Amino acid sequence: MRLLLVEDDPTQRVPLQVALRQGGHLVDAVPDAETAEGLCQGKDYDVVIVDWMLPGRSGVEFCRRFRQAGQGAPVLVLTARDTTADVVVGLDAGADDYLVKPVDVPELLARVRALGRRSPQWLGDCLTVAGLQLDLMTLVARYGDQTVMLTPQEFRLLELLMRQPQRVFSRDYLEANLWEWGSEPESNAISRLIYRLRQRLSPLGCNDWVETVHGLGYRLHPSGWIAESVG
């Protein structure tokens, strides 16, 4: 999933971003609500995680404006406030859940997974295309009796391809959707990632399914596959 993390304290933002990334998520981590609102205008997030106390505009005010803008992604508020009155304020502002600091990482990951199931883009815990299965919880790809464990970035690429099989994804689109805000991929990063994914899928016999469409980009194209619904 693509996540937006809004946390002004780098001593908390960086470890949380790393933990979420290791869980297979793509995480745009920003220090303030203004930057977050700018990103939300051009990107669709599966889950938004926002700290209550932010410089300038608070996390609660961010939630309120986020909902007023018609954004439907689930929002998780991180807060040191745990009174019933505070919780009510956050939920009434548009938050879907809250987590009291200090954050327990396993609980955070579990709550993000639970909220992700409410996302309009959620298609289930497992994607299946032409017999190839991708477990969204474990980052494991399976075909027949064979399984392989993917790295987080390999996982994100395969997930993107499997969500819209046969669609050709340009290099620019892949760079925008597979790298986090503030990072600049090298010029050959997409080629290297495609190569690594093909190598990872080789034991499954699916390495040639990741097809290069010369001059246009890449797509998932199982040999002899007749289009079916993804589930």
Backbone as CSV, one residue per row, in Angstrom:
resi,resn,N_x,N_y,N_z,CA_x,CA_y,CA_z,C_x,C_y,C_z
1,MET,0.835,-1.197,0.000,0.000,0.000,0.000,0.874,1.252,0.000
2,ARG,0.313,2.324,-0.516,0.996,3.618,-0.449,0.449,4.383,0.743
3,LEU,1.361,4.782,1.627,0.983,5.454,2.863,1.523,6.875,2.892
4,LEU,0.802,7.748,3.580,1.287,9.095,3.866,1.466,9.197,5.372
5,LEU,2.685,9.509,5.806,3.004,9.670,7.215,3.331,11.132,7.474
6,VAL,2.584,11.758,8.378,2.790,13.173,8.700,3.225,13.261,10.160
7,GLU,4.495,13.525,10.371,5.080,13.564,11.721,6.231,14.556,11.704
8,ASP,6.167,15.581,12.572,7.177,16.634,12.526,8.480,16.252,13.219
9,ASP,8.457,15.316,14.144,9.649,14.935,14.906,10.419,13.862,14.134
10,PRO,11.614,14.198,13.609,12.363,13.224,12.818,12.795,11.996,13.610
11,THR,12.951,12.135,14.941,13.343,10.974,15.742,12.205,9.949,15.820
12,GLN,10.998,10.369,15.511,9.873,9.437,15.427,9.515,9.131,13.978
13,ARG,9.599,10.140,13.107,9.197,9.952,11.713,10.067,8.921,11.004
14,VAL,11.373,9.023,11.165,12.282,8.135,10.430,12.122,6.670,10.847
15,PRO,12.128,6.341,12.153,11.932,4.934,12.531,10.586,4.376,12.086
16,LEU,9.528,5.200,12.141,8.221,4.732,11.702,8.211,4.488,10.198
17,GLN,8.851,5.359,9.456,8.920,5.170,8.007,9.659,3.880,7.676
18,VAL,10.762,3.627,8.364,11.534,2.409,8.122,10.702,1.169,8.443
19,ALA,10.001,1.187,9.575,9.193,0.034,9.982,8.063,-0.226,8.984
20,LEU,7.409,0.825,8.542,6.326,0.675,7.571,6.869,0.201,6.222
21,ARG,8.017,0.701,5.848,8.653,0.289,4.592,9.016,-1.193,4.635
22,GLN,9.532,-1.642,5.756,9.881,-3.053,5.892,8.647,-3.943,5.856
23,GLY,7.495,-3.359,6.147,6.245,-4.092,6.033,5.719,-4.168,4.608
24,GLY,6.496,-3.654,3.657,6.125,-3.733,2.249,5.406,-2.517,1.714
25,HIS,5.297,-1.470,2.528,4.549,-0.283,2.114,5.472,0.778,1.511
26,LEU,4.911,1.567,0.632,5.590,2.756,0.110,5.143,3.925,0.967
27,VAL,6.100,4.638,1.565,5.762,5.627,2.586,6.302,7.003,2.210
28,ASP,5.393,7.939,1.963,5.771,9.337,1.813,5.722,9.957,3.204
29,ALA,6.874,10.303,3.761,6.952,10.832,5.122,7.275,12.320,5.072
30,VAL,6.388,13.147,5.636,6.544,14.594,5.571,6.390,15.191,6.967
31,PRO,6.933,16.423,7.192,6.955,16.995,8.541,5.785,17.901,8.900
32,ASP,4.906,18.225,7.956,3.852,19.183,8.287,2.620,18.963,7.417
33,ALA,1.503,19.535,7.875,0.226,19.345,7.200,0.192,20.008,5.831
34,GLU,0.860,21.159,5.697,0.852,21.863,4.420,1.472,21.013,3.315
35,THR,2.617,20.411,3.599,3.257,19.538,2.608,2.374,18.340,2.305
36,ALA,1.756,17.776,3.343,0.885,16.615,3.163,-0.296,16.956,2.256
37,GLU,-0.895,18.132,2.461,-2.036,18.521,1.636,-1.629,18.671,0.175
38,GLY,-0.429,19.179,-0.061,0.050,19.295,-1.432,0.199,17.943,-2.103
39,LEU,0.716,16.964,-1.373,0.868,15.626,-1.928,-0.480,14.980,-2.205
40,CYS,-1.443,15.219,-1.330,-2.765,14.605,-1.487,-3.487,15.104,-2.733
41,GLN,-3.081,16.242,-3.247,-3.719,16.775,-4.446,-3.300,16.011,-5.698
42,GLY,-2.136,15.327,-5.618,-1.655,14.632,-6.809,-1.497,13.135,-6.659
43,LYS,-1.715,12.591,-5.444,-1.521,11.171,-5.231,-2.699,10.584,-4.463
44,ASP,-2.963,9.312,-4.726,-3.988,8.587,-3.995,-3.309,7.678,-2.977
45,TYR,-3.654,7.865,-1.709,-3.067,7.059,-0.637,-4.072,6.035,-0.134
46,ASP,-3.552,4.880,0.256,-4.403,3.841,0.829,-4.726,4.147,2.287
47,VAL,-3.735,4.657,3.020,-3.912,5.016,4.429,-3.072,6.248,4.723
48,VAL,-3.608,7.156,5.537,-2.874,8.343,5.992,-2.658,8.220,7.496
49,ILE,-1.407,8.437,7.937,-1.055,8.407,9.358,-0.590,9.798,9.729
50,VAL,-1.253,10.439,10.693,-0.942,11.836,10.994,-0.828,12.046,12.500
51,ASP,0.208,12.763,12.908,0.383,13.113,14.311,-0.594,14.226,14.681
52,TRP,-1.115,14.160,15.886,-2.060,15.186,16.350,-1.379,16.547,16.447
53,MET,-0.203,16.584,17.085,0.504,17.838,17.313,1.498,18.092,16.189
54,LEU,1.174,19.036,15.327,2.037,19.401,14.214,2.283,20.902,14.244
55,PRO,3.398,21.358,13.696,3.625,22.805,13.624,2.648,23.442,12.639
56,GLY,2.152,24.600,12.966,1.181,25.253,12.090,-0.179,24.600,12.236
57,ARG,-0.602,23.897,11.218,-1.905,23.254,11.225,-1.833,21.914,11.942
58,SER,-2.731,21.666,12.876,-2.700,20.426,13.652,-3.163,19.242,12.819
59,GLY,-2.872,18.042,13.336,-3.320,16.840,12.663,-4.830,16.743,12.585
60,VAL,-5.502,17.219,13.627,-6.965,17.194,13.626,-7.515,18.127,12.547
61,GLU,-6.927,19.313,12.415,-7.363,20.241,11.374,-7.052,19.678,9.994
62,PHE,-5.916,18.980,9.870,-5.588,18.317,8.597,-6.689,17.317,8.241
63,CYS,-7.107,16.514,9.225,-8.175,15.529,8.991,-9.442,16.210,8.499
64,ARG,-9.790,17.298,9.156,-11.022,18.002,8.807,-10.966,18.514,7.359
65,ARG,-9.852,19.124,6.984,-9.700,19.652,5.625,-9.614,18.520,4.605
66,PHE,-8.979,17.413,4.999,-8.841,16.238,4.146,-10.224,15.710,3.763
67,ARG,-11.118,15.616,4.736,-12.475,15.129,4.465,-13.284,16.157,3.680
68,GLN,-13.106,17.426,3.983,-13.829,18.468,3.259,-13.445,18.494,1.786
69,ALA,-12.214,18.050,1.501,-11.751,17.998,0.109,-12.261,16.754,-0.614
70,GLY,-13.031,15.927,0.087,-13.608,14.740,-0.538,-12.714,13.527,-0.535
71,GLN,-11.632,13.578,0.243,-10.696,12.454,0.307,-11.284,11.339,1.172
72,GLY,-11.223,10.102,0.669,-11.848,8.995,1.376,-10.898,8.017,2.024
73,ALA,-9.576,8.221,1.882,-8.625,7.265,2.452,-8.746,7.220,3.972
74,PRO,-8.639,6.048,4.580,-8.673,5.951,6.046,-7.539,6.747,6.678
75,VAL,-7.824,7.359,7.836,-6.840,8.179,8.545,-6.633,7.623,9.955
76,LEU,-5.367,7.430,10.304,-4.972,6.993,11.645,-4.254,8.149,12.320
77,VAL,-4.731,8.581,13.484,-4.119,9.683,14.217,-3.209,9.128,15.310
78,LEU,-1.987,9.657,15.370,-1.065,9.329,16.447,-1.133,10.444,17.479
79,THR,-1.299,10.086,18.735,-1.491,11.132,19.733,-1.020,10.699,21.111
80,ALA,-0.567,11.676,21.884,-0.258,11.426,23.297,-1.490,11.644,24.156
81,ARG,-2.565,12.132,23.543,-3.814,12.391,24.254,-4.690,11.148,24.178
82,ASP,-5.141,10.680,25.334,-5.914,9.443,25.321,-7.223,9.538,26.094
83,THR,-7.663,10.775,26.386,-8.949,10.910,27.061,-10.077,10.684,26.061
84,THR,-11.229,10.323,26.575,-12.378,10.098,25.702,-12.724,11.353,24.907
85,ALA,-12.638,12.510,25.552,-12.961,13.769,24.874,-12.028,14.010,23.692
86,ASP,-10.729,13.729,23.879,-9.769,13.927,22.799,-10.042,12.969,21.643
87,VAL,-10.334,11.732,21.982,-10.626,10.734,20.955,-11.845,11.161,20.139
88,VAL,-12.864,11.649,20.802,-14.076,12.093,20.123,-13.769,13.234,19.161
89,VAL,-12.932,14.172,19.592,-12.554,15.296,18.728,-11.897,14.786,17.446
90,GLY,-10.959,13.852,17.581,-10.269,13.316,16.418,-11.195,12.566,15.486
91,LEU,-12.049,11.718,16.037,-12.976,10.949,15.209,-13.987,11.853,14.520
92,ASP,-14.452,12.867,15.222,-15.412,13.793,14.619,-14.776,14.625,13.506
93,ALA,-13.467,14.794,13.578,-12.763,15.560,12.535,-12.553,14.745,11.269
94,GLY,-12.799,13.437,11.350,-12.668,12.604,10.153,-11.696,11.461,10.274
95,ALA,-11.052,11.314,11.437,-10.138,10.184,11.629,-10.931,8.885,11.751
96,ASP,-10.306,7.785,11.335,-10.946,6.476,11.435,-10.461,5.688,12.642
97,ASP,-9.273,6.014,13.120,-8.699,5.274,14.239,-7.633,6.156,14.875
98,TYR,-7.187,5.764,16.074,-6.127,6.511,16.730,-5.216,5.528,17.449
99,LEU,-3.995,5.954,17.680,-3.002,5.132,18.360,-2.238,6.033,19.313
100,VAL,-2.172,5.622,20.573,-1.538,6.445,21.597,-0.031,6.242,21.581
101,LYS,0.709,7.351,21.652,2.164,7.303,21.734,2.603,6.933,23.152
102,PRO,3.783,6.308,23.299,4.707,5.876,22.253,4.140,4.724,21.434
103,VAL,4.423,4.755,20.151,3.827,3.812,19.216,4.478,2.440,19.341
104,ASP,3.649,1.415,19.459,4.109,0.034,19.382,4.057,-0.372,17.911
105,VAL,5.218,-0.676,17.326,5.293,-0.900,15.882,4.414,-2.061,15.412
106,PRO,4.439,-3.237,16.059,3.542,-4.314,15.589,2.076,-3.906,15.591
107,GLU,1.670,-3.145,16.616,0.279,-2.689,16.649,0.010,-1.693,15.528
108,LEU,0.960,-0.796,15.260,0.806,0.155,14.167,0.623,-0.579,12.841
109,LEU,1.467,-1.573,12.585,1.369,-2.317,11.329,0.031,-3.036,11.220
110,ALA,-0.436,-3.595,12.333,-1.721,-4.292,12.319,-2.866,-3.322,12.035
111,ARG,-2.814,-2.138,12.654,-3.872,-1.157,12.434,-3.852,-0.639,10.993
112,VAL,-2.661,-0.454,10.439,-2.557,-0.015,9.043,-3.151,-1.076,8.121
113,ARG,-2.858,-2.345,8.379,-3.437,-3.409,7.551,-4.960,-3.406,7.655
114,ALA,-5.464,-3.235,8.885,-6.916,-3.221,9.078,-7.561,-2.044,8.348
115,LEU,-6.943,-0.869,8.455,-7.484,0.305,7.776,-7.386,0.167,6.265
116,GLY,-6.303,-0.463,5.806,-6.132,-0.643,4.370,-7.259,-1.442,3.743
117,ARG,-7.874,-2.316,4.529,-8.990,-3.113,4.011,-10.227,-2.249,3.763
118,ARG,-10.237,-1.043,4.326,-11.359,-0.132,4.089,-11.127,0.765,2.878
119,SER,-9.909,0.747,2.354,-9.568,1.627,1.246,-10.367,1.264,-0.001
120,PRO,-10.788,2.275,-0.777,-11.488,1.986,-2.034,-10.643,1.163,-3.005
121,GLN,-9.308,1.154,-2.815,-8.432,0.436,-3.724,-8.135,-0.992,-3.262
122,TRP,-8.720,-1.391,-2.118,-8.405,-2.707,-1.560,-9.085,-3.813,-2.359
123,LEU,-8.328,-4.846,-2.731,-8.859,-5.968,-3.501,-8.720,-7.287,-2.754
124,GLY,-8.390,-7.226,-1.469,-8.237,-8.450,-0.703,-6.808,-8.648,-0.246
125,ASP,-6.606,-9.676,0.581,-5.282,-9.948,1.134,-4.369,-10.652,0.146
126,CYS,-4.925,-11.113,-0.963,-4.125,-11.854,-1.942,-4.582,-11.485,-3.343
127,LEU,-3.631,-11.175,-4.215,-3.926,-10.939,-5.621,-3.610,-12.205,-6.405
128,THR,-4.441,-12.528,-7.396,-4.216,-13.708,-8.221,-4.400,-13.349,-9.685
129,VAL,-3.398,-13.651,-10.482,-3.467,-13.453,-11.925,-2.902,-14.704,-12.596
130,ALA,-3.748,-15.407,-13.349,-3.320,-16.576,-14.121,-2.579,-17.602,-13.258
131,GLY,-3.018,-17.756,-12.017,-2.405,-18.732,-11.117,-1.275,-18.199,-10.269
132,LEU,-0.749,-17.036,-10.617,0.285,-16.395,-9.801,-0.396,-15.667,-8.655
133,GLN,0.014,-15.978,-7.434,-0.588,-15.362,-6.251,0.428,-14.481,-5.545
134,LEU,-0.038,-13.353,-5.045,0.802,-12.446,-4.280,0.117,-12.174,-2.960
135,ASP,0.742,-12.599,-1.869,0.202,-12.381,-0.530,0.593,-10.990,-0.073
136,LEU,-0.390,-10.127,0.121,-0.122,-8.735,0.464,0.306,-8.555,1.918
137,MET,0.139,-9.591,2.725,0.522,-9.506,4.127,1.961,-9.974,4.361
138,THR,2.407,-10.952,3.572,3.708,-11.579,3.827,4.768,-11.269,2.782
139,LEU,4.406,-10.614,1.673,5.314,-10.302,0.570,5.813,-11.571,-0.128
140,VAL,4.988,-12.611,-0.110,5.341,-13.890,-0.722,4.571,-14.055,-2.028
141,ALA,5.293,-14.451,-3.095,4.662,-14.796,-4.368,4.628,-16.315,-4.480
142,ARG,3.535,-16.825,-5.028,3.345,-18.280,-5.101,2.780,-18.659,-6.459
143,TYR,3.324,-19.718,-7.010,2.783,-20.284,-8.249,2.889,-21.792,-8.133
144,GLY,1.741,-22.459,-8.128,1.755,-23.896,-7.900,2.258,-24.201,-6.503
145,ASP,3.254,-25.075,-6.432,3.821,-25.456,-5.139,5.059,-24.637,-4.772
146,GLN,5.444,-23.695,-5.635,6.670,-22.926,-5.414,6.344,-21.546,-4.829
147,THR,7.182,-21.094,-3.922,7.024,-19.763,-3.333,8.362,-19.031,-3.328
148,VAL,8.300,-17.715,-3.395,9.496,-16.881,-3.259,9.148,-15.683,-2.390
149,MET,10.106,-15.237,-1.612,9.955,-14.044,-0.777,10.523,-12.854,-1.544
150,LEU,9.734,-11.790,-1.647,10.157,-10.606,-2.379,10.703,-9.546,-1.432
151,THR,11.590,-8.703,-1.940,11.986,-7.526,-1.189,10.825,-6.532,-1.244
152,PRO,10.769,-5.551,-0.332,9.656,-4.594,-0.367,9.489,-3.896,-1.714
153,GLN,10.576,-3.518,-2.364,10.422,-2.798,-3.628,9.999,-3.741,-4.758
154,GLU,10.532,-4.964,-4.776,10.074,-5.958,-5.749,8.590,-6.238,-5.561
155,PHE,8.186,-6.337,-4.307,6.786,-6.572,-3.977,5.900,-5.453,-4.509
156,ARG,6.314,-4.208,-4.280,5.493,-3.079,-4.718,5.348,-3.059,-6.238
157,LEU,6.422,-3.390,-6.953,6.357,-3.428,-8.413,5.405,-4.530,-8.876
158,LEU,5.541,-5.728,-8.320,4.672,-6.822,-8.743,3.215,-6.541,-8.376
159,GLU,2.995,-5.953,-7.201,1.633,-5.599,-6.812,1.016,-4.630,-7.822
160,LEU,1.780,-3.627,-8.229,1.289,-2.645,-9.190,0.931,-3.327,-10.508
161,LEU,1.805,-4.197,-10.985,1.566,-4.891,-12.250,0.359,-5.813,-12.155
162,MET,0.192,-6.487,-11.013,-0.889,-7.458,-10.873,-2.246,-6.788,-10.661
163,ARG,-2.253,-5.590,-10.130,-3.533,-4.905,-9.931,-4.164,-4.504,-11.261
164,GLN,-3.335,-4.296,-12.272,-3.847,-3.939,-13.600,-3.079,-4.719,-14.665
165,PRO,-3.281,-6.033,-14.707,-2.558,-6.845,-15.695,-2.896,-6.407,-17.116
166,GLN,-1.914,-6.515,-17.948,-1.979,-6.125,-19.365,-1.822,-4.623,-19.574
167,ARG,-1.964,-3.819,-18.528,-1.744,-2.388,-18.691,-0.250,-2.130,-18.838
168,VAL,0.110,-1.258,-19.756,1.504,-0.880,-19.947,1.809,0.327,-19.065
169,PHE,2.796,0.166,-18.191,3.193,1.229,-17.274,4.481,1.883,-17.793
170,SER,4.434,3.179,-17.977,5.616,3.891,-18.458,6.668,3.986,-17.355
171,ARG,7.893,4.278,-17.724,8.964,4.471,-16.747,8.636,5.625,-15.806
172,ASP,8.112,6.700,-16.356,7.780,7.854,-15.520,6.739,7.482,-14.473
173,TYR,5.739,6.716,-14.875,4.695,6.312,-13.926,5.282,5.430,-12.838
174,LEU,6.124,4.489,-13.228,6.728,3.586,-12.242,7.612,4.359,-11.269
175,GLU,8.382,5.302,-11.767,9.225,6.102,-10.880,8.379,6.889,-9.885
176,ALA,7.256,7.441,-10.356,6.403,8.250,-9.483,5.696,7.408,-8.435
177,ASN,5.450,6.132,-8.738,4.647,5.300,-7.854,5.438,4.253,-7.083
178,LEU,6.725,4.126,-7.361,7.531,3.123,-6.665,8.635,3.730,-5.807
179,TRP,8.783,5.059,-5.891,9.768,5.736,-5.044,9.053,6.722,-4.142
180,GLU,9.594,6.925,-2.990,8.961,7.775,-1.993,9.249,9.256,-2.241
181,TRP,8.397,10.086,-1.671,8.544,11.534,-1.782,9.927,11.940,-1.277
182,GLY,10.602,12.777,-2.072,11.916,13.270,-1.678,13.072,12.432,-2.160
183,SER,12.797,11.249,-2.745,13.884,10.396,-3.238,13.964,10.500,-4.755
184,GLU,15.167,10.429,-5.271,15.386,10.543,-6.705,16.022,9.251,-7.210
185,PRO,15.270,8.421,-7.939,15.854,7.186,-8.465,16.909,7.465,-9.522
186,GLU,17.903,6.596,-9.602,18.927,6.725,-10.625,18.326,6.458,-12.001
187,SER,19.025,6.869,-13.029,18.479,6.798,-14.384,18.151,5.368,-14.815
188,ASN,18.900,4.386,-14.300,18.657,2.997,-14.689,17.944,2.197,-13.601
189,ALA,17.325,2.902,-12.642,16.713,2.218,-11.493,15.574,1.300,-11.915
190,ILE,14.747,1.728,-12.853,13.619,0.909,-13.276,14.123,-0.358,-13.966
191,SER,15.095,-0.220,-14.828,15.636,-1.389,-15.530,16.198,-2.408,-14.554
192,ARG,16.909,-1.924,-13.535,17.488,-2.835,-12.551,16.414,-3.508,-11.712
193,LEU,15.363,-2.768,-11.374,14.281,-3.340,-10.578,13.516,-4.389,-11.384
194,ILE,13.255,-4.114,-12.649,12.588,-5.095,-13.513,13.434,-6.361,-13.604
195,TYR,14.742,-6.189,-13.772,15.646,-7.346,-13.858,15.590,-8.171,-12.570
196,ARG,15.625,-7.490,-11.403,15.599,-8.208,-10.130,14.287,-8.956,-9.932
197,LEU,13.179,-8.346,-10.338,11.890,-9.016,-10.187,11.827,-10.254,-11.081
198,ARG,12.312,-10.139,-12.294,12.323,-11.310,-13.183,13.169,-12.433,-12.591
199,GLN,14.317,-12.086,-12.034,15.167,-13.098,-11.417,14.456,-13.743,-10.224
200,ARG,13.744,-12.941,-9.449,13.043,-13.452,-8.273,11.920,-14.398,-8.680
201,LEU,11.257,-14.111,-9.804,10.149,-14.943,-10.262,10.601,-16.168,-11.045
202,SER,11.867,-16.235,-11.352,12.377,-17.346,-12.169,12.078,-18.720,-11.574
203,PRO,12.260,-18.950,-10.250,11.928,-20.268,-9.697,10.462,-20.649,-9.858
204,LEU,9.595,-19.651,-10.037,8.170,-19.920,-10.221,7.831,-20.180,-11.688
205,GLY,8.799,-19.919,-12.572,8.540,-20.062,-13.995,7.765,-18.917,-14.594
206,CYS,7.735,-17.785,-13.886,6.927,-16.638,-14.325,7.783,-15.438,-14.716
207,ASN,9.071,-15.623,-14.836,9.948,-14.481,-15.070,9.670,-13.785,-16.394
208,ASP,9.208,-14.555,-17.415,8.950,-13.932,-18.712,7.581,-13.263,-18.771
209,TRP,6.825,-13.323,-17.671,5.525,-12.650,-17.630,5.691,-11.133,-17.522
210,VAL,6.823,-10.686,-16.973,7.086,-9.251,-16.868,7.687,-8.820,-18.199
211,GLU,6.851,-8.242,-19.022,7.189,-8.014,-20.418,7.572,-6.559,-20.677
212,THR,8.610,-6.379,-21.483,8.994,-5.047,-21.942,8.226,-4.704,-23.203
213,VAL,7.534,-3.588,-23.201,6.856,-3.082,-24.397,7.715,-1.940,-24.907
214,HIS,8.513,-2.216,-25.909,9.559,-1.288,-26.346,8.985,0.078,-26.717
215,GLY,9.620,1.089,-26.136,9.216,2.463,-26.385,8.077,2.936,-25.522
216,LEU,7.447,2.024,-24.766,6.292,2.389,-23.955,6.481,2.112,-22.470
217,GLY,6.992,0.928,-22.127,7.165,0.615,-20.711,7.106,-0.867,-20.437
218,TYR,6.380,-1.264,-19.401,6.351,-2.657,-18.959,4.923,-3.050,-18.581
219,ARG,4.664,-4.362,-18.664,3.361,-4.873,-18.260,3.502,-6.317,-17.793
220,LEU,2.476,-6.788,-17.101,2.382,-8.194,-16.740,1.571,-8.882,-17.824
221,HIS,2.203,-9.846,-18.502,1.570,-10.499,-19.646,1.839,-12.000,-19.582
222,PRO,1.020,-12.734,-18.788,1.195,-14.193,-18.706,1.013,-14.847,-20.064
223,SER,1.874,-15.808,-20.370,1.810,-16.495,-21.661,0.477,-17.225,-21.810
224,GLY,-0.224,-16.961,-22.922,-1.467,-17.655,-23.206,-2.614,-17.319,-22.278
225,TRP,-2.473,-16.220,-21.528,-3.504,-15.881,-20.548,-4.674,-15.164,-21.185
226,ILE,-5.868,-15.581,-20.824,-7.092,-14.881,-21.227,-7.538,-14.029,-20.053
227,ALA,-7.806,-12.759,-20.312,-8.105,-11.820,-19.224,-9.178,-12.357,-18.284
228,GLU,-8.917,-12.155,-16.994,-9.848,-12.587,-15.969,-9.874,-11.519,-14.890
229,SER,-10.808,-11.613,-13.998,-10.859,-10.645,-12.898,-9.738,-10.924,-11.932
230,VAL,-9.221,-9.853,-11.309,-8.155,-9.973,-10.324,-8.800,-10.058,-8.959
231,GLY,-8.394,-11.031,-8.144,-8.986,-11.176,-6.832,-8.014,-11.695,-5.830
